[in-house]
């Protein structure tokens, strides 16, 4: 029996927006090292010459293993923001929330 193709979002659930993070230690909202594990089903098509083409990838499961702040280097203060929570942040506020500059550059 042939399986019906699904998109990655359908396979993992209804979450289609990427997760947003905030570092409560330094106020970073924009730079994080995120380590994830994904289980993917895909069609592997080899040419007669042996070249591989990977088609129709479907994410079966995905988990975030670790999130580290790029500015202060720790994951201890990183929290997941609720949907739309970061939208109200104003760039350049005292917390440093919306600026893309590293802490030393914001001074």
C-alpha positions in Angstrom: 0.0 0.0 0.0 1.4 3.4 -1.0 1.8 6.0 1.7 0.4 9.5 1.1 3.1 12.2 1.1 3.0 14.7 3.9 5.0 17.8 4.6 7.4 18.0 7.5 5.1 20.2 9.4 2.3 17.7 9.1 4.5 14.9 10.2 5.7 16.6 13.4 2.5 18.3 14.3 0.9 21.6 13.7 3.9 23.8 14.6 4.9 25.6 11.4 6.6 28.7 12.9 10.2 28.3 14.1 10.8 28.6 17.8 12.0 31.9 19.2 14.4 32.2 22.1 15.6 34.8 24.6 18.7 34.7 26.7 17.6 36.1 30.1 21.3 36.4 31.1 22.3 39.0 28.4 19.0 39.9 26.6 19.9 38.4 23.3 16.9 37.7 21.0 18.8 37.1 17.7 21.8 34.8 17.9 21.7 31.2 19.1 23.5 27.9 18.4 20.7 25.3 18.2 21.5 21.6 18.1 18.6 19.5 16.7 18.0 15.8 16.0 15.8 14.9 13.0 14.4 11.6 11.8 13.7 12.0 8.0 12.3 9.6 5.4 13.3 10.5 1.8 13.5 8.9 -1.6 17.0 8.2 -2.7 17.4 8.1 -6.4 20.8 6.9 -7.9 21.6 7.6 -11.5 23.2 4.8 -13.6 26.5 6.7 -13.0 26.0 6.4 -9.3 25.1 10.0 -8.5 22.7 10.4 -5.6 19.6 12.7 -5.7 17.6 12.9 -2.5 13.9 13.7 -3.1 10.7 14.2 -1.1 12.1 14.4 2.4 9.5 14.1 5.2 10.4 15.0 8.8 9.1 12.2 10.9 10.3 13.6 14.2 12.4 16.5 15.4 13.8 17.5 18.8 15.8 20.4 20.0 18.8 19.0 22.0 20.5 22.2 23.1 20.3 26.0 22.7 23.3 28.2 23.5 23.4 32.0 23.4 26.0 33.2 20.9 26.6 36.4 23.0 27.3 35.0 26.4 28.0 31.3 25.5 25.6 29.7 28.0 22.3 27.8 27.6 21.4 28.2 31.3 19.5 31.5 30.7 17.8 30.7 27.4 14.0 30.4 27.4 11.5 29.7 24.7 9.3 32.7 23.9 5.5 32.3 23.6 4.1 32.9 20.1 4.4 36.6 19.3 6.1 37.6 22.6 9.2 39.1 20.9 7.1 41.1 18.5 6.4 43.8 21.1 10.1 44.3 21.9 11.6 47.6 20.9 15.1 47.6 19.5 17.6 49.4 21.7 15.7 49.1 25.0 17.8 48.8 28.2 17.5 45.0 28.1 19.2 45.0 24.7 16.4 42.8 23.5 16.1 43.8 19.8 19.5 44.8 18.7 21.5 42.7 16.3 24.8 44.0 17.7 26.8 42.0 20.2 26.8 43.4 23.8 30.2 45.1 23.4 29.0 46.8 20.2 25.8 48.1 21.8 27.6 50.2 24.4 
